[in-house]
Amino acid sequence: MKRVVHWFRRDFRITDNTALSAAIAAAGSDGEVIPVYVASDWKGSHEWTGPARQEFLCGSLASLAKNLEAIGGRLIIRRGDAVAELEKLAGETGATAIFANRDPDPFGRSVEARLETMGAERGITVSLHKDACIHERDEALTGQGTVFRVFTPYSKVWFGLPKPMPGPAIRKLSTPSAPVSLPLPQLSDWGLSPAAAIPEPGERAARERLKAFVSGPIASYGDARDIPSVAGTSQLSQDLRFGLISPRQIYDAAKKVEEGLPPEGRKSIMKYLAEIVWREFYMQLLWHYPELLEQEFNSTWRGMEWPGLKGHPDAFERWCFGMTGFPIVDAAMRQLAATGWMHNRARMITAMFLTKDLHLDWRLGEAFFMRSLVDGEIASNNGGWQWSAGTGADAAPYFRIQNPWSQTKRYDPEGLYIRRWIPELKNVSNSSLLEAPSDGRPIAPGYPAPMLDHAAERDRTMELFARHKALGARS
Ligand SMILES: Cc1cc2nc3c(=O)[nH]c(=O)nc-3n(C[C@H](O)[C@H](O)[C@H](O)COP(=O)(O)OP(=O)(O)OC[C@H]3O[C@@H](n4cnc5c(N)ncnc54)[C@H](O)[C@@H]3O)c2cc1C
């Protein structure tokens, strides 16, 4: 009887799971599949991971374990170095192959390389599959076969490629009884405790979110997506991050509803799918340029000085805690702390504020977001931060600096988002949320006055970038 391992990584679902389906096919009708998750064994603080995402991971694993049991399988939990644990498990069970879906980030890639070496040494087949994206790093390329560094032509090629259909739901799985499993991971295993009201984890909850979105809001996504007080986006980012839903399922569901919609609705669907393409654009960039995690994508800005806001050594802490005195920025940071999620428009506003008003290094914000976000995705987060800092691929040019007050007028003119997240501002007038107080005094008890003058800091940003550019031109 043939035995194979399926290693769950960021693909916690039993529907349309490429490697799991391949593992079952390889085991054959009388074979056995050993589904395993290897929990990491770090303890205490972690620069790139925090409680919201780990809690969502634990809940999603618990749900996956139930789903596997319902089809006759059993999720095995191990802890430690993934390659060493997989080697042990294959040895214990006599498994001849290990199946997994590829992870697009550099850490995942390095583990895959070690796994392949181990497999070659031990005579175990290692079978890695495309699953986290619709089109992987080498599919949407320029006519010369090179990597796109700009989004629009990339997306044209991406949309022009034939699309894979979602695979079936797995109905039956047979797992041997022998392998020992550790208990399902708990948040406390990492020395963490719950910190935010995260979305319901698990494959069923993710499918319901998709269903709710495509059965209504998707048709007005084009207009609603920029208004942070409205639930006008799909809120599927954590589900994509942990593979509770696949991008193929999303694409397919969106295309199915497109047919019955008027032109405006169809435009909304295209706008929505373009966001799925941004995700893949950033993934392929990071795959080809892993150095993005260390340095500015645009070489002009490498070695930039990020001196911080003069006279404010506490600027980063005030940004993190939502106490800058800029209501739209603070509302967003408090939404992040309370829910582990932040609206995309608000992510752009807060990221620009950190880099262009506080003059702090985008890497500080990038790491803070990774620790706080339930949907923290290395490629999209790096892409979003470098876009906002003006240093990235196809980024906002450095001189296009968002004004937090104008952004409020445009996207939260009635202060609905601001008041939801900043209770101190519940009773202040709308007009006081839309511009800096003329007397520079706090607008409500317990809420600070703006910590800076946006126009002055905008000028300073222009100076810093211009000076760096001139230095580069001279050297
Ligand atoms: C500074 C900054 C940091 C970000 N960090 C992350 C992150 O860690 N993880 C993450 O998933 N997204 C990140 N984004 C992108 C975006 O903000 C979120 O994907 C989006 O807000 C998630 O909400 P949603 O699922 O309702 O999105 P929707 O608007 O419904 O979009 C659907 C899906 O498309 C993808 N998507 C949407 N916008 C973008 C984008 N600009 N770039 C890449 N993919 C996108 C996401 O997977 C999202 O779930 C970041 C953006 C910025 C500006």
The ligand as an SDF file (V2000), in Angstrom:
LIG
                    3D

 53 58  0  0  0  0  0  0  0  0999 V2000
    0.8430   49.7740    3.3880 C   0  0  0  0  0  0  0  0  0  0  0  0
    0.0070   48.6020    2.9150 C   0  0  0  0  0  0  0  0  0  0  0  0
    0.1720   47.3470    3.4880 C   0  0  0  0  0  0  0  0  0  0  0  0
   -0.5790   46.2640    3.0360 C   0  0  0  0  0  0  0  0  0  0  0  0
   -0.3950   45.0310    3.6280 N   0  0  0  0  0  0  0  0  0  0  0  0
   -1.1000   43.9680    3.1780 C   0  0  0  0  0  0  0  0  0  0  0  0
   -0.9130   42.6830    3.7620 C   0  0  0  0  0  0  0  0  0  0  0  0
   -0.0770   42.4750    4.6430 O   0  0  0  0  0  0  0  0  0  0  0  0
   -1.6900   41.6560    3.3080 N   0  0  0  0  0  0  0  0  0  0  0  0
   -2.6130   41.8350    2.3050 C   0  0  0  0  0  0  0  0  0  0  0  0
   -3.2950   40.8690    1.9370 O   0  0  0  0  0  0  0  0  0  0  0  0
   -2.7690   43.0230    1.7180 N   0  0  0  0  0  0  0  0  0  0  0  0
   -2.0680   44.1020    2.1320 C   0  0  0  0  0  0  0  0  0  0  0  0
   -2.2820   45.3240    1.5610 N   0  0  0  0  0  0  0  0  0  0  0  0
   -3.2210   45.4410    0.4220 C   0  0  0  0  0  0  0  0  0  0  0  0
   -4.6810   45.7470    0.8010 C   0  0  0  0  0  0  0  0  0  0  0  0
   -4.7350   46.8190    1.6810 O   0  0  0  0  0  0  0  0  0  0  0  0
   -5.4100   44.5550    1.4080 C   0  0  0  0  0  0  0  0  0  0  0  0
   -5.2130   43.4040    0.6300 O   0  0  0  0  0  0  0  0  0  0  0  0
   -6.9170   44.8070    1.5110 C   0  0  0  0  0  0  0  0  0  0  0  0
   -7.1640   45.9470    2.2720 O   0  0  0  0  0  0  0  0  0  0  0  0
   -7.5790   43.5980    2.1230 C   0  0  0  0  0  0  0  0  0  0  0  0
   -8.9490   43.8060    2.2600 O   0  0  0  0  0  0  0  0  0  0  0  0
   -9.9990   43.0450    1.3350 P   0  0  0  0  0  0  0  0  0  0  0  0
   -9.7530   41.5850    1.3820 O   0  0  0  0  0  0  0  0  0  0  0  0
  -11.3410   43.5270    1.7500 O   0  0  0  0  0  0  0  0  0  0  0  0
   -9.6010   43.6140   -0.0860 O   0  0  0  0  0  0  0  0  0  0  0  0
  -10.4280   43.6760   -1.4520 P   0  0  0  0  0  0  0  0  0  0  0  0
  -10.4540   45.1020   -1.8370 O   0  0  0  0  0  0  0  0  0  0  0  0
  -11.6950   42.9640   -1.3520 O   0  0  0  0  0  0  0  0  0  0  0  0
   -9.4430   42.9480   -2.4700 O   0  0  0  0  0  0  0  0  0  0  0  0
   -9.5020   41.5400   -2.7240 C   0  0  0  0  0  0  0  0  0  0  0  0
   -8.1610   40.9210   -2.4980 C   0  0  0  0  0  0  0  0  0  0  0  0
   -7.2000   41.4610   -3.3960 O   0  0  0  0  0  0  0  0  0  0  0  0
   -5.9390   41.5820   -2.7540 C   0  0  0  0  0  0  0  0  0  0  0  0
   -5.5650   42.9970   -2.7060 N   0  0  0  0  0  0  0  0  0  0  0  0
   -6.3880   44.0520   -2.5810 C   0  0  0  0  0  0  0  0  0  0  0  0
   -5.6900   45.2060   -2.6380 N   0  0  0  0  0  0  0  0  0  0  0  0
   -4.4070   44.8630   -2.7800 C   0  0  0  0  0  0  0  0  0  0  0  0
   -3.1930   45.6030   -2.8980 C   0  0  0  0  0  0  0  0  0  0  0  0
   -3.1730   46.9460   -2.9050 N   0  0  0  0  0  0  0  0  0  0  0  0
   -2.0320   44.9260   -2.9970 N   0  0  0  0  0  0  0  0  0  0  0  0
   -2.0180   43.5710   -3.0260 C   0  0  0  0  0  0  0  0  0  0  0  0
   -3.1340   42.8160   -2.9390 N   0  0  0  0  0  0  0  0  0  0  0  0
   -4.3090   43.4490   -2.8060 C   0  0  0  0  0  0  0  0  0  0  0  0
   -6.1070   41.0150   -1.3620 C   0  0  0  0  0  0  0  0  0  0  0  0
   -5.7200   39.6650   -1.3770 O   0  0  0  0  0  0  0  0  0  0  0  0
   -7.5950   41.1610   -1.1140 C   0  0  0  0  0  0  0  0  0  0  0  0
   -8.1130   40.2400   -0.2100 O   0  0  0  0  0  0  0  0  0  0  0  0
   -1.5190   46.4360    1.9950 C   0  0  0  0  0  0  0  0  0  0  0  0
   -1.6800   47.7110    1.4160 C   0  0  0  0  0  0  0  0  0  0  0  0
   -0.9290   48.7810    1.8730 C   0  0  0  0  0  0  0  0  0  0  0  0
   -1.1250   50.1250    1.2490 C   0  0  0  0  0  0  0  0  0  0  0  0
  1  2  1  0
  2  3  1  0
  2 52  2  0
  3  4  2  0
  4  5  1  0
  4 50  1  0
  5  6  2  0
  6  7  1  0
  6 13  1  0
  7  8  2  0
  7  9  1  0
  9 10  1  0
 10 11  2  0
 10 12  1  0
 12 13  2  0
 13 14  1  0
 14 15  1  0
 14 50  1  0
 15 16  1  0
 16 17  1  0
 16 18  1  0
 18 19  1  0
 18 20  1  0
 20 21  1  0
 20 22  1  0
 22 23  1  0
 23 24  1  0
 24 25  2  0
 24 26  1  0
 24 27  1  0
 27 28  1  0
 28 29  2  0
 28 30  1  0
 28 31  1  0
 31 32  1  0
 32 33  1  0
 33 34  1  0
 33 48  1  0
 34 35  1  0
 35 36  1  0
 35 46  1  0
 36 37  1  0
 36 45  1  0
 37 38  2  0
 38 39  1  0
 39 40  1  0
 39 45  2  0
 40 41  1  0
 40 42  2  0
 42 43  1  0
 43 44  2  0
 44 45  1  0
 46 47  1  0
 46 48  1  0
 48 49  1  0
 50 51  2  0
 51 52  1  0
 52 53  1  0
M  END
$$$$
